């Protein structure tokens, strides 16, 4: 989601409504009074629209990549905007309204829609205009280079158009691409003169092969040279852990967080957790009673998890499953038959996670961060350094980096990916966790918190609890992961 789009639409909505109200003593549906009141009320209506549009994903270009998709989702969103408008027109102490608040809200939406549609049409026209698309030349024919090309094609916000690939090694037949192989590095300057790219994206598997002198000359002529790993991060919101090296991590400051960052993050968690716990405590009492009436067993599910710097703590959740009668795997999809009736509802709206607010107050967790894994998972996931240059035997590369910060009740991987049901999907989630740790900020925490509220209120993503619906992984990895879990007792994820 880009910030420019909601800001433009919010300002436009506020300006339109305020201007109409201010320039006419009595409009068709409302009397607003002086200019200050008009601006204030226009801001409130604008905020209502922005909140509803945000929760309807109208600002997420992955979901509404073009005008037709936006237009098809807009009516349902406007329907939900109508309700806060009716409440506003009914309860506003400074507005003289017509006898029918529904007509007032409907007329307001008509005016807003009449300005929003042209704005979006212009936005999508600019987004799809070839003049604004950067022609990119890819340096490297590695698997990562082809993965990067696929991400560029899949993301409407990438603003890239791949024109070809350059490498000293001719691509093998098992790396398909519809983009031409243009030649080797010795012909790089000639290739650049012929193709005239706007960007050169370096996606080499071997940094020592980088043609530094030619790239420096290219930069002096105004062509932007970008690191493929950073482009990949920007497009996907996750780290390309396959392209990371031990040396890059040892000398990187991205995973070495300052005390100020940690302190601000901790303050953010406490400021939201303490009043939140006081507000929802009556709801937690009701949930506890419902669990006791629904099935036999304890109210809370308590499990040892791995936290900050590998410290073990006891995580609290509301119990959502019947107690296990025999050993089974720990993947959520293999335990759907054990979920209780109350548990299904708690999981759908993430209410089973509420007791973890106590873990925040105890210092075990923060509100946002990588989800803590059970202690029994650690031997399967953790990275063990065999020697200075061999990471080939690791289940999940650089897994231990998750422990440099406190785990969270919610996280970047939770809102962007959801549940994992095998080892391959855990690796995919790891990419998001490391991206969060590298780019950790209060702004990113706030975005994750707002996305979590959306997921919880709308009950989104719960289907992934029982079925694998993410990127397909290697069958060997999945089978290996399953075998590693067969001997472990079942726990709730």
C-alpha positions as a printed Julia matrix, in Angstrom:
493×3 Matrix{Float64}:
   0.0     0.0     0.0
   1.43    3.35   -0.99
   0.91    6.29    1.37
   0.54    8.8    -1.44
  -2.78    7.41   -2.64
  -4.72    7.47    0.68
  -3.31   10.9     1.49
  -4.43   12.31   -1.86
  -7.9    10.81   -1.56
  -8.24   11.86    2.06
  -7.31   15.46    1.3
  -9.62   15.48   -1.73
 -12.62   14.15    0.23
 -12.06   16.59    3.09
 -11.62   19.54    0.72
 -14.72   18.71   -1.34
 -17.08   18.28    1.59
 -15.69   21.3     3.47
 -15.88   23.55    0.41
 -19.48   22.63   -0.38
 -20.53   23.13    3.23
 -18.71   26.43    3.6
 -19.77   28.08    0.33
 -23.48   27.37    0.83
 -25.28   28.45    3.93
 -27.64   25.55    3.48
 -26.74   22.64    1.24
 -29.19   20.04    0.06
 -28.68   18.03    3.19
 -26.82   19.85    5.97
 -25.98   23.2     7.53
 -22.39   23.33    8.73
 -21.91   26.8    10.17
 -18.58   28.64    9.95
 -15.5    27.66    7.98
 -13.66   26.08   10.94
 -16.6    23.8    11.67
 -16.86   22.88    7.98
 -13.19   21.9     7.81
 -13.46   19.85   11.01
 -16.52   17.96    9.85
 -15.01   17.45    6.42
 -11.95   15.93    8.09
 -14.12   13.53   10.09
 -15.96   12.36    6.99
 -12.65   11.99    5.17
 -11.3     9.87    8.01
 -14.38    7.62    7.89
 -13.85    7.0     4.18
 -10.11    6.37    4.55
 -10.62    3.83    7.35
 -13.28    1.89    5.44
 -11.3     1.98    2.19
  -8.21    0.76    4.05
 -10.04   -2.2     5.55
 -11.6    -2.94    2.15
  -8.06   -3.11    0.65
  -8.76   -0.31   -1.82
  -5.29    1.11   -1.12
  -3.51   -2.2    -1.63
  -2.3    -2.31   -5.24
  -1.67   -6.04   -4.98
  -5.45   -6.5    -4.63
  -6.64   -3.61   -6.83
  -3.89   -3.43   -9.5
  -6.11   -1.76  -12.1
  -9.15    0.51  -12.41
 -11.63   -2.25  -13.27
 -10.73   -4.2   -10.12
 -11.04   -1.0    -8.06
 -14.39   -0.14   -9.64
 -15.77   -3.62   -8.89
 -14.85   -3.38   -5.19
 -15.91    0.24   -4.68
 -19.73   -0.22   -4.3
 -19.37   -2.62   -1.38
 -16.92   -0.25    0.3
 -19.24    2.73   -0.16
 -22.05    0.71    1.38
 -20.01    0.31    4.57
 -19.03    4.01    4.54
 -22.73    4.88    4.59
 -23.2     3.59    8.14
 -20.67    5.87    9.9
 -22.0     8.76    7.82
 -25.56    8.1     9.03
 -24.34    7.91   12.63
 -22.42   11.15   12.14
 -25.39   13.0    10.67
 -27.63   11.71   13.45
 -25.38   12.48   16.42
 -23.41   15.55   15.32
 -24.3    18.33   17.79
 -23.36   21.12   15.36
 -25.18   19.95   12.24
 -28.71   20.82   11.28
 -29.88   17.93    9.16
 -32.84   16.93    7.11
 -35.29   14.48    8.68
 -33.66   11.55    6.84
 -29.97   10.92    7.69
 -29.86    8.08    5.14
 -30.57   10.5     2.27
 -27.96   12.89    3.68
 -25.29   10.2     3.76
 -26.23    8.87    0.33
 -25.95   12.32   -1.28
 -22.59   12.84    0.38
 -21.29    9.57   -1.05
 -22.51   10.52   -4.54
 -20.5    13.74   -4.42
 -17.4    11.96   -3.05
 -17.63    9.18   -5.64
 -17.93   11.69   -8.46
 -14.48   13.0    -7.58
 -12.81    9.74   -6.51
 -13.4     7.86   -9.76
 -11.59   10.4   -11.99
  -8.73   10.58   -9.49
  -8.27    6.81   -9.53
  -8.6     6.7   -13.32
  -5.76    9.23  -13.6
  -3.68    7.32  -11.03
  -3.98    4.0   -12.89
  -3.33    5.73  -16.22
  -0.05    7.1   -14.83
   0.78    3.72  -13.29
   0.4     1.97  -16.64
   2.01    4.65  -18.81
   5.15    3.32  -20.47
   6.86    6.67  -20.01
   6.98    6.04  -16.26
   8.21    2.44  -16.53
  11.94    1.96  -15.98
  13.65   -0.3   -18.53
  15.9    -2.63  -16.51
  18.9    -4.67  -17.62
  19.6    -7.66  -15.36
  23.23   -8.58  -14.6
  23.32  -12.27  -13.77
  21.66  -15.49  -14.9
  21.46  -17.06  -11.44
  18.29  -18.63   -9.97
  17.94  -15.5    -7.84
  18.0   -13.33  -10.99
  15.1   -15.28  -12.46
  13.25  -15.14   -9.16
  13.73  -11.38   -9.17
  12.36  -11.15  -12.72
   9.26  -13.11  -11.68
   8.7   -10.71   -8.76
   9.05   -7.71  -11.08
   6.39   -9.19  -13.36
   4.07  -10.02  -10.45
   4.14   -6.59   -8.77
   2.24   -3.75  -10.45
   4.14   -1.24   -8.31
   7.56   -2.39   -9.47
   7.63    0.13  -12.35
  10.25   -2.04  -14.05
  10.33   -3.64  -17.48
  13.06   -6.23  -18.01
  14.79   -5.89  -21.39
  17.38   -8.66  -21.13
  20.05  -10.56  -19.19
  23.83  -10.26  -19.23
  26.23  -12.81  -17.73
  29.49  -14.61  -18.53
  27.7   -17.92  -17.98
  25.07  -18.81  -20.57
  21.77  -19.63  -18.81
  20.89  -23.31  -18.63
  17.72  -24.68  -20.17
  16.16  -25.36  -16.78
  15.95  -21.64  -16.02
  13.21  -20.52  -18.39
  12.67  -16.87  -19.21
  11.09  -14.99  -22.08
  13.79  -12.34  -21.84
  16.75  -12.56  -24.22
  20.27  -13.41  -23.16
  22.19  -10.44  -24.57
  25.79  -11.5   -24.04
  28.72  -11.51  -21.61
  30.25   -8.82  -19.43
  33.02   -8.05  -21.94
  30.29   -6.64  -24.22
  28.47   -4.79  -21.43
  29.17   -1.25  -22.68
  28.1    -2.19  -26.21
  24.91   -3.83  -24.89
  24.1    -0.74  -22.83
  24.59    1.53  -25.85
  22.25   -0.64  -27.92
  19.48   -1.21  -25.36
  19.72    2.12  -23.46
  18.37    0.87  -20.1
  17.19    3.23  -17.35
  18.4     0.87  -14.63
  20.93   -1.92  -14.24
  20.01   -4.45  -11.57
  22.89   -6.56  -10.28
  21.72  -10.1    -9.4
  25.01  -11.98   -9.61
  25.65  -15.1    -7.58
  29.39  -14.34   -7.64
  30.28  -10.83   -6.49
  33.89  -11.26   -7.67
  32.64  -11.38  -11.29
  31.12   -7.91  -11.08
  32.41   -5.66  -13.91
  33.15   -2.72  -11.64
  34.92   -0.48  -14.14
  32.15   -0.74  -16.73
  29.44   -0.15  -14.12
  31.24    2.93  -12.82
  31.45    4.32  -16.36
  27.75    3.56  -16.82
  26.82    5.45  -13.66
  28.77    8.47  -14.83
  26.52    8.52  -17.91
  23.37    8.68  -15.77
  22.26    5.03  -15.67
  21.19    3.95  -12.18
  22.83    0.76  -10.85
  20.88   -1.1    -8.17
  21.55   -4.07   -5.94
  19.18   -6.9    -6.86
  18.81   -7.99   -3.24
  17.54   -4.55   -2.24
  15.17   -4.41   -5.21
  13.82   -7.81   -4.2
  13.26   -6.58   -0.62
  11.49   -3.45   -1.81
   9.14   -5.37   -4.09
   8.29   -8.3    -1.83
   8.69   -7.1     1.75
  10.92  -10.08    2.55
  14.63  -10.94    2.55
  16.32  -13.07   -0.1
  17.98  -15.29    2.49
  19.32  -17.58   -0.24
  21.48  -14.69   -1.45
  22.79  -13.71    1.98
  26.33  -14.62    3.02
  27.85  -14.92    6.49
  30.23  -12.06    5.68
  27.39   -9.72    4.72
  25.69  -10.4     8.06
  28.82  -10.15   10.18
  29.65   -6.65    8.9
  26.05   -5.45    8.54
  24.58   -3.08   11.11
  20.99   -3.84   10.09
  20.6    -6.66   12.62
  22.47   -4.84   15.38
  19.68   -2.76   16.92
  20.33    0.34   18.99
  19.02    0.7    22.52
  16.85    3.63   21.46
  15.09    1.49   18.83
  14.52   -1.31   21.31
  13.3     1.16   23.95
  10.82    2.85   21.61
   9.52   -0.52   20.47
   9.07   -1.64   24.08
   7.28    1.59   24.98
   4.94    1.19   22.01
   4.04   -2.3    23.21
   3.39   -1.28   26.82
   1.38    1.81   25.89
  -1.03   -0.34   23.86
  -0.96   -3.52   25.95
  -1.81   -2.14   29.4
  -4.95   -0.12   28.53
  -5.9    -2.79   26.0
  -5.83   -5.46   28.68
  -8.03   -3.35   30.98
 -10.56   -2.75   28.21
 -10.87   -6.34   27.04
 -10.69   -8.04   30.45
 -14.51   -8.52   30.6
 -14.35  -10.12   27.14
 -11.61  -12.46   28.32
 -13.79  -13.55   31.25
 -16.64  -14.35   28.85
 -14.28  -16.32   26.59
 -12.97  -18.31   29.57
 -16.51  -19.27   30.6
 -17.37  -20.27   27.02
 -14.31  -22.52   26.82
 -15.21  -24.29   30.08
 -18.8   -24.84   28.93
 -17.77  -26.01   25.46
 -15.27  -28.76   26.3
 -13.33  -30.39   29.11
  -9.85  -29.2    29.83
  -8.03  -26.1    31.06
  -9.01  -22.61   29.95
  -5.47  -21.64   29.0
  -2.95  -23.33   26.78
   0.55  -22.84   28.23
   3.63  -23.73   26.21
   7.35  -23.11   26.43
   8.58  -20.91   23.61
  11.92  -19.46   22.55
  12.25  -15.73   23.16
  14.84  -12.96   23.22
  18.43  -14.31   22.88
  17.12  -17.87   23.09
  15.56  -17.43   26.55
  12.68  -19.82   27.21
   9.37  -18.45   28.51
   5.84  -19.74   29.02
   3.4   -18.41   26.41
  -0.3   -18.04   27.26
  -3.21  -18.65   24.88
  -6.84  -19.59   25.23
  -7.23  -23.32   24.59
  -8.84  -23.98   21.2
  -8.28  -27.75   20.84
  -9.34  -30.92   22.56
  -6.45  -32.51   24.47
  -4.43  -34.92   22.28
  -5.08  -38.61   22.85
  -2.0   -39.77   20.92
   1.14  -38.44   19.32
   0.67  -36.63   16.01
   2.39  -33.97   13.95
   2.49  -30.36   15.07
   1.34  -28.82   11.78
  -1.97  -27.02   12.14
  -3.45  -28.68    9.06
  -3.01  -32.12   10.7
  -4.99  -31.13   13.8
  -8.14  -29.57   12.38
 -10.25  -32.39   13.82
  -9.15  -31.39   17.34
 -10.33  -27.78   17.16
 -13.37  -27.13   19.37
 -16.48  -25.23   18.29
 -15.51  -22.25   20.41
 -11.91  -22.68   19.25
 -12.9   -22.21   15.59
 -14.44  -18.84   16.37
 -11.57  -17.77   18.58
  -9.04  -18.66   15.91
 -10.97  -16.97   13.12
 -10.9   -13.61   14.91
  -7.54  -14.24   16.67
  -9.18  -13.96   20.1
  -7.18  -16.94   21.38
  -4.08  -14.7    21.34
  -5.45  -12.15   23.85
  -3.8   -13.68   26.97
  -0.42  -12.9    25.43
  -0.93   -9.32   26.59
   0.16  -10.7    29.98
   3.36  -11.96   28.31
   3.97   -8.4    27.07
   3.62   -6.97   30.57
   5.96   -9.66   31.93
   8.62   -8.7    29.39
   8.53  -11.98   27.47
   7.13  -10.47   24.29
   6.4    -7.23   22.47
   3.26   -6.4    20.57
   5.01   -6.74   17.19
   7.81   -9.1    16.28
   8.57  -12.59   14.95
   6.18  -15.19   16.35
   7.92  -17.32   19.01
   8.33  -20.98   18.08
   7.86  -23.87   20.54
  11.01  -25.1    22.22
  10.46  -28.5    20.58
  10.82  -26.84   17.16
  14.18  -25.3    17.89
  16.38  -28.33   17.06
  14.65  -28.59   13.67
  14.86  -24.91   12.76
  17.99  -23.55   14.38
  21.11  -22.86   12.33
  24.29  -24.61   13.52
  27.5   -23.26   12.0
  29.54  -26.25   10.84
  32.51  -24.28    9.64
  33.36  -20.8     8.37
  31.9   -21.31    4.91
  29.47  -24.25    5.09
  25.79  -23.56    5.75
  24.51  -26.36    3.56
  23.25  -28.54    6.38
  20.88  -26.0     7.9
  17.12  -26.48    7.92
  16.42  -22.73    7.9
  19.41  -20.45    7.19
  20.11  -17.72    9.75
  17.2   -18.84   11.94
  18.98  -17.67   15.1
  18.7   -14.05   13.94
  15.02  -14.14   14.95
  16.16  -14.08   18.57
  17.93  -10.7    18.45
  14.65   -8.99   19.41
  11.67   -9.98   21.55
   9.04  -12.08   19.77
   5.65  -10.54   19.11
   1.95  -11.26   19.48
   1.67  -10.32   15.82
   4.27   -9.71   13.16
   5.13   -8.9     9.56
   5.11  -12.58    8.59
   1.68  -13.07   10.21
  -0.07  -10.29    8.27
   1.74  -10.91    4.98
   1.85  -14.72    4.93
  -0.2   -16.3     7.72
   0.2   -19.87    8.95
   2.93  -22.28    7.91
   2.18  -25.97    7.43
   5.55  -27.43    6.48
   9.24  -26.68    6.6
   9.27  -24.97    3.22
   6.58  -22.53    4.34
   8.48  -21.86    7.57
  11.45  -20.82    5.44
   9.17  -18.47    3.49
   7.93  -16.92    6.75
  11.53  -16.56    7.85
  12.13  -14.23    4.9
   9.44  -11.88    6.22
  10.72  -12.11    9.82
  14.25  -11.12    8.8
  12.9    -8.28    6.67
  11.05   -6.94    9.72
  14.13   -7.15   11.93
  16.26   -5.41    9.3
  13.75   -2.58    8.69
  12.24   -2.39   12.17
  10.67    1.0    12.98
   7.69    2.48   14.8
   6.06    3.24   11.45
   6.32   -0.41   10.38
   5.04   -1.54   13.8
   2.01    0.73   13.46
   1.28   -0.61    9.98
   1.48   -4.22   11.23
  -0.78   -3.35   14.18
  -3.42   -1.81   11.87
  -3.21   -4.78    9.49
  -3.65   -7.14   12.45
  -6.82   -5.34   13.52
  -8.11   -5.72    9.96
  -7.34   -9.44    9.94
  -8.97   -9.93   13.34
 -12.11   -7.89   12.68
 -12.77   -9.42    9.27
 -11.68  -12.93   10.23
  -9.22  -13.04    7.33
  -6.55  -15.64    6.78
  -8.08  -18.32    8.98
  -8.39  -20.73    6.05
  -4.64  -21.12    6.05
  -4.86  -22.75    9.45
  -6.05  -25.99    7.94
  -4.81  -25.93    4.33
  -1.53  -25.0     2.7
  -2.24  -22.21    0.28
   1.13  -20.54   -0.17
   4.08  -21.04   -2.47
   4.65  -24.67   -3.39
   7.84  -26.05   -1.97
  10.04  -28.99   -2.73
   8.42  -32.31   -1.93
  11.62  -33.63   -0.44
  11.77  -30.73    2.02
   8.13  -31.16    2.97
   8.52  -34.91    3.52
  11.68  -34.38    5.5
   9.96  -31.8     7.64
   7.04  -34.12    8.28
   9.29  -36.98    9.31
  11.11  -34.71   11.75
   7.82  -33.89   13.42
   6.29  -37.36   13.56
   7.87  -38.19   16.89
   6.78  -35.01   18.66
   3.65  -34.55   20.71
   0.89  -32.29   19.38
   0.77  -28.68   20.48
  -1.33  -25.7    19.48
   0.44  -23.32   17.12
